[in-house]
Amino acid sequence: MDLPPDAQLPIYYEDRDTCLGTLGQLEARELTEVEMNSLYEAQLAVLECLVVEGFAIEEAPSYQEYAQSFLTDQWSPYSKVSPADFAAAESLCPQTPPVY
């Protein structure tokens, strides 16, 4: 089933919560300032890679916007990559590892 990226978010959050529950961590924790900044910089590097590889990507939010919405509406450089192109994009520009 091919769903637009926005329609996949509820499915992602449900799967994420299930996974975190099996790890004994029921909710994503707030990151420290250092962790948040590190993750943001890593996401910007992925964004730059996707642009260099020719993917049409939306502009990144400011750091302040990214940090404020991290637990409620997390931005990803992959958010506008089509499902058909996702595997190629991830192969060329691997996603940053999750932070728990």
C-alpha positions in Angstrom: 0.0 0.0 0.0 1.5 3.4 -1.0 0.5 6.1 1.3 1.6 9.7 1.1 4.3 10.6 3.7 1.8 12.6 5.8 -0.6 9.7 6.0 2.2 7.4 7.2 3.0 9.4 10.3 0.2 8.0 12.6 1.3 4.5 11.5 4.9 5.4 12.3 4.1 6.8 15.7 2.1 3.7 16.6 4.9 1.4 15.6 7.5 3.6 17.4 5.5 3.5 20.6 5.1 -0.3 20.3 8.8 -0.7 19.8 9.7 1.6 22.7 7.2 -0.3 24.9 9.1 -3.5 24.2 12.3 -1.8 25.3 10.7 -0.7 28.5 10.6 2.9 27.4 7.0 3.9 26.9 7.5 7.4 25.7 10.3 9.2 23.8 12.3 11.2 26.3 13.3 14.8 25.9 16.8 15.2 24.6 19.5 17.3 26.2 20.5 20.4 24.3 23.8 18.7 23.2 21.8 15.7 21.9 19.3 17.8 20.1 21.9 20.0 18.5 23.8 16.9 17.4 20.7 15.3 15.9 19.7 18.5 14.1 23.2 18.9 12.6 23.1 15.2 11.5 19.7 15.8 9.9 21.1 18.9 8.0 23.9 16.7 6.7 21.4 14.2 5.4 19.4 17.0 3.8 22.5 18.3 2.0 23.2 14.8 0.8 19.7 14.4 -0.6 19.9 17.7 -2.4 23.3 16.8 -3.9 21.8 13.5 -5.1 19.0 15.4 -6.9 16.0 14.8 -4.6 13.5 17.7 -4.3 13.6 18.4 -0.6 11.8 21.1 1.5 13.9 23.6 3.4 14.9 22.6 6.9 13.2 24.4 9.9 15.3 26.6 12.1 17.0 24.9 15.0 14.5 26.6 17.3 11.5 25.3 15.3 13.1 21.8 15.1 13.7 21.6 18.9 10.2 23.0 19.8 8.4 20.5 17.6 10.7 17.5 18.1 8.3 15.4 20.2 5.1 16.4 18.6 5.8 16.9 14.9 9.4 15.8 14.2 10.8 17.1 10.9 12.8 14.7 8.7 14.7 15.5 5.5 12.9 12.4 4.1 9.4 13.8 4.6 9.0 14.8 1.0 10.7 11.8 -0.6 8.2 9.7 -2.4 7.7 6.1 -1.3 8.9 5.0 -4.7 12.2 6.9 -4.2 12.7 6.2 -0.5 14.9 3.1 -0.7 17.2 4.8 -3.2 17.3 8.0 -1.1 18.1 6.0 2.1 20.8 4.0 0.3 22.5 7.1 -1.0 22.0 9.2 2.2 21.4 7.0 5.2 19.1 8.3 7.9 20.6 9.3 11.2 20.3 6.7 14.0 17.5 7.2 16.5 18.4 8.6 19.9 16.8 6.9 22.9 
